Structure formats: structure tokens, C-alpha cells
Amino acid sequence: MEKIDAIIFDLDGTLWNTVDSCLKATSFVKEEHSDITRDVTREQIESAMGKTSDEIINIYYGYLPREKGEEYATEAFNKNVENLLKEGGRLYPNTRETIMKLSKKYKLFIVSNCVKGYIESFLKTSGLKDYFDDYESYGNTLLSKGENIKLVIERNNLKSPIYVGDTSGDMEGAKIADIPFVYAAYGFGKVESFDYKINDISELLDL
């Protein structure tokens, strides 16, 4: 791979796993509202990882009127961020050490389709805030992943960045931004087209 000057990361399925926290949040919201008649399953949450809030509403509460789905999904998102700020998520193996080492060689960034406050909860609870230069989210801009990647590239004057993610949406985002895509095969998604594949985040040290 050509010499790179920055690494932009997806969050869920790439740096950490928050499925258990999401399950707790959706269970809490279900207990609060009698018209939520179905549990949000682990499989649904895993399938929703990396998607925008609009898409997640359909996955979690598609059987409800849209207005109700939006209301309950927002409650679940907020409860999840609240939980994560208290308890954190589960970092993938070798994430902490790898990020610390990579930061000595590259500028590091995060671009995620998450809601406002979610990346901040990761940075606060992981202890990795000082190693990332900038971040952007769908919740902040309402833009697609590709457009948010381009925003970060332009804002930080990056010349040769790569994007690391685990889903086809991440691959498409990198394609829109016209940068190489590194597929994190240990995450939630299945991706057929990529420039480089890793089975552990520490493999980025060998790029």
C-alpha cells in the first residue's frame, strides 16, 4: 500500500463492540412503553451496526408508526450513550496498544454513522482521546459516511489517508471519498471488495 499520512477509523465493529449496552438500552425503553411489543434482539442490533439512525429506526421499531419509532429509537440512543459514559464499551483485542503506537506515526481520526455524543463516549471511556486528532458523525452533520470522510480529509488537509471499517457501508464511504479501504474482518460485516484486509487491528502496524 502506498505511503499513508493518516488513518480514519469507523467505530462500531472496528474499535469497539457495544452490543451489550445497546441491548440494555432497548430493553429499558421497552419497559417504559407498552406499545413496544417486540424485544430488539442481539441479531438486530448487530445488523444495525454502522447504519444511520434512520435505518436503525426501521430495524428496531419498523412495526410501529414512524413517529413512535423515531421517539423510542431516540430514547434508546440516549440511554445507550448514558450507559456507555458510565460503563464504556468493549474494546477489540489489542486496540489500545495499537492506537497508541499508530499515533506516533500517523494522524488518527474517527468517522461514524452514530448519533451525537457516541464518539465522545468512546473517547472518554477508552482513555484514547488524546490519540485522535478529529472526528465526525452522521448525528452531527446528517451527511453520509463518504461525505463525512471527505469533510475530515478537507478539514485536516490530509494527503493520503486510508479508511478502516467492517461493513459494506464503510467500503462505500471510502469509495465515495476516493481513498483506500481496509476491511476489519473481525467486526460485524461481510465485505467482498477491499484494498487490504486485517483480522486483528494490530495488523495495521505492518502497513
Secondary structure, 3 states (H helix, E strand, C coil): CCCCCEEEECCECCCEECHHHHHHHHHHHHHHCCCCCCCCCHHHHHHHCCCCHHHHHHHHHCCCCHHHHHHHHHHHHHHHHHHHHHHCCEECCCHHHHHHHHCCCCEEEEEECCCCCHHHHHHHHHCCHHHCCEEEEHHHHCCCHHHHHHHHHHHCCCCCEEEEECCHHHHHHHHHHCCCEEEECCCCCCCCCCCEEECCHHHHHHC
